[in-house]
């Protein structure tokens, strides 16, 4: 069996675009919430789990002050990962590994839907999620995390690449700056000439790759963010296809291209 990739978006958020590029302030912008599943001969792997459906009925009660950062949350239960997986023919019980770029509201929300999986996170991300810097505290949702403390975590050392199955198909790379333990995911799909780099929030879109600095409120460490951007640029220069974290135009183009490859 060859590995297969399933890209999903957990609905979308509408935000002030200036948060992403520090330039387009006052412009409402709808961005996707990417998450991915992979069927590999050795298991079913997720990269990020999106927004948690359990808080949709009462967002203020579940997500707290984080909702103040959005102009609109366009997420339904049908958009959330368990339903998306079911439509792709994947039962949550089949999931063996969950790779988390980081533990923010739109990336780690559905962790508790996969309690028997192994979770791959950077060692610096877990403690930061539980007691983060003031400018990040509202991005980590206590209700999403409170039942996950005893989960099976594989805590990856910072600044080291990690080849999940030892075959080069799925590789975690540390890309800090947005958070201390942010990581991106390098994917090598059968029959695809280019590797794919799932950037997560290391790079929201092409403007960041060109050097546009996001709002400092969503960055923990600006110098490390720049170094992560430099690494992503290098990967692109080496022929890697970058999938940006929150760019709607890029997301639609890349997912349409992926569907046409099938």
Secondary structure, 3 states (H helix, E strand, C coil): CCCEEEEEEEEEEEEECHHHHCCCCCCEEEEEEEEEEEEECCEEEEECCCCCHHHHHHHHHHHHHHHHHCCEEECCCCCCHHHHHHHCCCCHHHEEEEECCCCCCCCCCCHHHHCCCEEEEEHHHHHHHHCCCCCCHHHCCHHHHCCCCCCEEEEECCCCCEECCCCCCEEEEECCCCCCCCEEEEECCCCCCCCEEECHHHCCCHHHHCCCCCCHHHCCCHHHHHHHHHHHHHHHHCCCEEECCCCHHHHHHHHHHHHHHC
